[in-house]
Amino acid sequence: MDLLWKGLAGGLVTIAIVLASRRGNFLPGILPLAPTFAIIALLAVGAKGDAAGFREACLAGAKTIPAYLVFLAVAYGLGNVTDHRLAILGGLAAWLVVALAIFLGPRLF
């Protein structure tokens, strides 16, 4: 039942984004900033009852902010020169590189 509620929350945000995209472009761009998926992740971690683990999940989420900004920057830049799907894939690839550097970089050096 717990997974059902988390899936429902994600689905509702997806519906909100799609509906908002029919009325304009600004709102669908800011809706992903709502912490929906962070809430789902923190609920899952918090349910374990480990306060240190909960705080660790919060910090891990905060560390991904630069990767998200890189994703948006690359998608924005590619949006003028390629199809939107390729722009998103390029942004996703850039996000992955930055996220790996953030989380694996300290272990390598």
C-alpha positions in Angstrom: 0.0 0.0 0.0 2.9 2.3 0.7 4.2 2.0 -2.8 0.7 2.8 -4.1 0.7 6.2 -2.3 4.1 7.0 -3.6 3.2 6.1 -7.1 0.0 8.1 -6.8 1.9 11.2 -5.7 4.3 10.9 -8.7 1.4 10.3 -11.1 -0.5 13.4 -9.8 2.6 15.6 -10.4 2.9 14.2 -13.9 -0.7 15.0 -14.6 -0.3 18.5 -13.2 2.7 19.1 -15.5 0.9 17.8 -18.6 -2.3 19.9 -17.8 -0.2 23.0 -17.1 1.7 22.6 -20.4 -1.6 23.1 -22.2 -2.0 26.6 -20.7 1.6 27.8 -21.2 5.2 27.1 -20.8 6.2 28.7 -17.5 4.3 26.6 -15.0 5.4 23.2 -16.4 9.0 24.5 -16.1 8.7 25.3 -12.4 6.5 22.4 -11.3 9.4 19.9 -11.2 11.0 22.1 -8.6 8.2 21.1 -6.2 9.9 18.5 -4.0 7.4 15.7 -4.9 10.0 13.0 -5.5 12.2 14.2 -2.7 9.2 13.8 -0.4 8.7 10.3 -1.7 12.3 9.4 -1.1 12.4 11.0 2.3 9.2 9.2 3.3 10.8 5.9 2.3 14.0 6.6 4.2 12.3 8.1 7.2 10.0 5.1 7.5 13.1 3.1 8.6 13.3 5.3 11.7 16.9 6.2 11.3 17.4 9.9 11.8 21.0 9.8 10.6 19.9 8.1 7.4 17.2 10.6 6.9 19.7 13.5 7.2 22.0 11.7 4.8 19.2 11.4 2.2 18.6 15.1 2.6 22.2 15.9 1.9 22.4 13.6 -1.0 19.4 15.3 -2.6 21.0 18.7 -2.0 24.2 17.5 -3.7 22.2 16.8 -6.9 21.2 20.5 -7.4 24.3 21.3 -9.6 23.6 18.2 -11.7 20.0 19.4 -12.2 21.2 22.8 -13.2 23.6 21.3 -15.8 20.7 19.2 -17.1 18.6 22.3 -17.6 21.5 24.3 -19.2 22.4 21.6 -21.7 18.7 21.0 -22.6 18.2 24.7 -23.0 21.3 25.0 -25.2 20.5 22.1 -27.4 16.8 23.2 -27.7 17.7 25.7 -30.4 19.8 23.3 -32.5 18.1 19.9 -32.2 14.8 18.2 -31.6 13.4 18.5 -28.0 13.8 14.8 -27.4 17.5 14.9 -28.3 17.9 18.0 -26.2 16.4 16.1 -23.2 18.7 13.1 -23.8 21.7 15.4 -24.0 20.7 17.1 -20.8 20.2 13.7 -19.2 23.7 12.5 -20.3 25.2 15.7 -18.9 23.3 15.2 -15.6 24.6 11.7 -15.4 28.2 12.8 -15.8 27.9 15.5 -13.2 26.0 13.3 -10.8 28.7 10.6 -11.1 31.4 13.2 -10.6 29.7 14.5 -7.5 29.2 11.1 -5.9 32.2 9.1 -7.2 34.7 11.9 -7.5 35.5 12.2 -3.8 36.1 8.4 -3.7 38.6 8.5 -6.6 40.8 11.3 -5.2 
